[in-house]
C-alpha cells in the first residue's frame, strides 16, 4: 500500500546531554511549531528537562507532543534510555545515537546528532497515529499506511489522541507488535476514509466529534459500506470508501463538505437518527 500523507504540524524533539559530578542532564529547548509540507509528522521543538538520578534516566512527559497522553506507556519509553545506552566517548557515538533512535517505532527519522558547548544534542521526528483499531485488550495505533506504530491498553482510548477508533468486523484482533502491517481490504478502505478526514484536519478542527467508525453491509449490494458514530448518537453514513472497487454515489470531496456542514451544526443534529453524507447535501435518513 502506498503511503498517504498530509500537511501537518510536527514535533521535532531536541535533547542534549552534559556531564558533571552530579550526573548527566538531558536538556530540551522550546521553539514555535512550524508547518511541514507533505508529511503526517509532528515537527517543532519542545523544551523540557530530562534528569538522571542514582543512575536512572527520568523522562519528562511534557517534552512529548500534546496529543500523546501523559499516562501512555508504550515503546516511547525506550527513547529516554538512548543517552545511557550509548557511550558518548566512543569514536562513532553520533552514528550509534542515531541508530538507537531510529530503532524506536515512533521515530520516523533523525534530523541531527551534534555536540556543542553544552554537550550532545539530538532531534528526531515522531510519527502521529491517524486511527486506532479496537483490539483484544486495547487499541492498535496505526500510521497512514495501516502499519502498527504501537498499542494503547485499556477499554477506552484516551481522547488526547484525537483520532477516530475503527470498530472492525472481527472482535478478536490481537494486540499486534509494532511494525505489523494490516493488509486486509477493510483496513485499506478504512485508511482511505480516515485520510480524507486528515486532509482537511477534521480530527483537529472537531476533536472528539467523530469518536468511531465502522463498516457494514446492507445485504443488497456487494462490498462494504461505512458510517461514523457521533457524540450525539447520530450515525453519519459515508457510503463506499474511496478505495472500494464498487462505484460510489458521490465523490469523497462532496462527502467531506457534507460532513463539515453536519459537524458545524453541533447539538442541533441530536435526535436525527441517521444522516446521509453521500447525497448532494446532508440528508436525514434515519438509522439503517
PyMOL commands that set and color helices and strands:
alter all, ss='L'
color gray80, all
select helices_A, chain A and resi 61-63+75-85+93-102+159-161+185-199+202-205+252-269
alter helices_A, ss='H'
color red, helices_A
select strands_A, chain A and resi 8-9+12-20+23-27+35-36+41-42+49-53+56-58+107-116+119-127+131-135+138-142+148-153+164-167+212-216+225-229+235-239+274-276+283-284
alter strands_A, ss='S'
color yellow, strands_A
deselect
rebuild
show_as cartoon
